[in-house]
């Protein structure tokens, strides 16, 4: 992609009234644009990052044997009355049509997926089953002030699993834990699996927390990795010695990037989602649910991966792998390199703008693409390119003839 063709522009100063680092940098770099508190538009570069996160999540969900659907965001009031959450879910958006009928905007999808599966599940032969979607959610958030970390409209992956018994559900629950660890590792985050309350969903749950001062949660954890719990429900206190000898437990701020709940029969009972076993006896289906906020994940990546110059994208989520800069005297060589790299299927953002070298170099740091290539009068005369990794200071000179093989190495 040619940078001159992007309608979004970088900003020199930090946006006013934005406290969070993720919002400041994503807005400055032209990845997103704020419509109102808690609601953001994804611009071309931001959408590329979001799609990369979706791809990773989708690959891990498919590997679990889950099948993808797309459920409605507009829900009839009756479904929410069936579970009792029409009155108890405080952040549920409610609206009426011109005929006076009442609806909810999807804050979550148990009220839709369970009655849907009721039409298709009737026998033990129909189970187990896992269904997921990537869909917008809406919540009437009172504190929408942390950029993409706390939104009123946001993109979420929710997975629901359906089982003939609790033991089978808990076995699948453990498989999802592995998939979640894979997801967070692939997007460049170290997420700590944390014990937590199940709230209105279940007796207990597990959250995935990323340590950062930008977090609104607090966890008590062992640096050795054998214990972590949300500070609100933890009986252990900071400073207590780890039972396995790893030293004192620590308290730290964190961002929740995912959660999983063993729902058991909470929602299957509400909608009478049941099946008949081999002997014809009827049982309620056992359920689990597993969520990841994709926009929240994107914002967390920025909170963790940035420096004074801007964003530092992990390779697998970056909008492009290479940022090619054309400086004075290097225009022809840059154009040829862009065409050759494009022909070989290598993802390149080509800064072909009529801008000063300082502006291009500053913007390259702000955008945070993993590898920067610079073509200038100096490099063109030696038939080479300046190559620099975004997270390193070292600059290498790579000959044009060696460029493709150099770029074929892992970044």
PyMOL commands that set and color helices and strands:
alter all, ss='L'
color gray80, all
select helices_A, chain A and resi 3-5+21-28+44-63+77-83+85-88+110-118+124-126+147-149+166-186+266-271+294-304+331-343+357-367+377-381+400-407
alter helices_A, ss='H'
color red, helices_A
select strands_A, chain A and resi 32-36+39-42+67-68+74-76+94-96+102-105+129-138+153-163+191-197+204-211+217-221+228-230+250-264+274-276+282-284+286-293+306-307+310-311+322-326+348-351+371-375+384-389+395-399
alter strands_A, ss='S'
color yellow, strands_A
deselect
rebuild
show_as cartoon
